[in-house]
Amino acid sequence: MLAAFSDAATLRHALAFEAELARAEAAEGLIGAEAAEAIAALCASITIDPAELAEEAALAGTLAIPLVARLRAALSGDAAKALHKGATSQDVADTVLACQIRAASGLLDADLTRITTALAVLARRHAATPAIGRTLLQDALPIGFGLRIAHWQAGIAEAATRLRREVEAGAALQFGGAAGSRASLDDKAAAVSARLAAALGLPDAPPWHARRGGIAGIATAIAIAIGALGKMARDVSLLAQSGIAEAREPAIPGRGGSSAMAHKRNPTGCQVALSAALRAPGLVAGILAGLPAEQERGLGGWQAEGPALADLFLIVAGAADAMATVAEGLEIDEAAIARNLTAAGLGDDIGESAGLVTALLAQHD
């Protein structure tokens, strides 16, 4: 996940944008084929110091300005003139972010699938295991222990589906030009956009530079996924408490110990997920605050999205990895479950728990 948002990845996507833009425009007769190949060859071979470019970008206000200047200085004649034709800095920035989001989403999906797969197995195994249900942190009525697990699984599966949907809709090519009107492309902008999107592996779309709802939707979906992981983490940590001890994280050497109390096995995976859940709302709030963008290009709002989204993907990746380990190795103590149920003195009628487990899991099979 760090690599997906690294300087190297940012540069790679930005250079790919410029190379494939030139090729798409050459294919539509807007620039010469030789110029396009000179641009593409340079983008494939140029070496740029990310630290130097970052300083220049901070001064210029955007990455594309110093990047295009460096590329143009290394070109000559028609190629230098053809570079970046019809595009603007925000086109590069938003398209780079879309590429990074798609790469990051694929990585995250793998860990979310690990979790839902492992939880489905546990939910089925314990669907009819009588356990005490708890509401408002008090003993309630009996439930199947697997029903609680099935709710964790369903929440995470639903969040994963929501995130896939938001990424598919929102992480698209941005290509609008200086003011979003696709000027100076001889009415061939739509064709250029379609070619460029296909080359970059992104959906084609009308310019969305001033509409940030797609990015906000992705950020919100990440936060919901973090919340779903946090729900599981909260429950596991409560079930692992002394005096309850119905479930606990897997025993892994070096994990969850205490520097002062050797008897402890702390729920450190849950700790990671719950810490992420505390951080996520603030990061999303910053992105939501940028939605009222000013006219054709906002000032300060969309520029804040990239770092916040990178942070969101990093913390959800940490939470998902931690909870995948918990899900795959969760220790469930049926004797403790039975003991606590008996102590509650509320019988063992678990209602339709087993059927509900089947129904919940079937939603995402």
Secondary structure by P-SEA (a helix, b strand, c coil): ccccccaaaaaaaaaaaaaaaaaaaaaaccccaaaaaaaaaaaacccccaaaaaaaaaaaccaaaaaaaaaaaaccccccccccccccaaaaaaaaaaaaaaaaaaaaaaaaaaaaaaaaaaaaaacccbbbbbccccccccccaaaaaaaaaaaaaaaaaaaaaaaaaccccccccccccccccccaaaaaaaaaaaaacccccccccccaaaaaaaaaaaaaaaaaaaaaaaaaaaaaccccccccccccccccccccccccccaaaaaaaaaaaaacaaaaaaaaaacccccccccccccaaaaaaaaaaaaaaaaaaaaaaaaacccccaaaaaaaaaaacccccccaaaaaaaaaaaccc
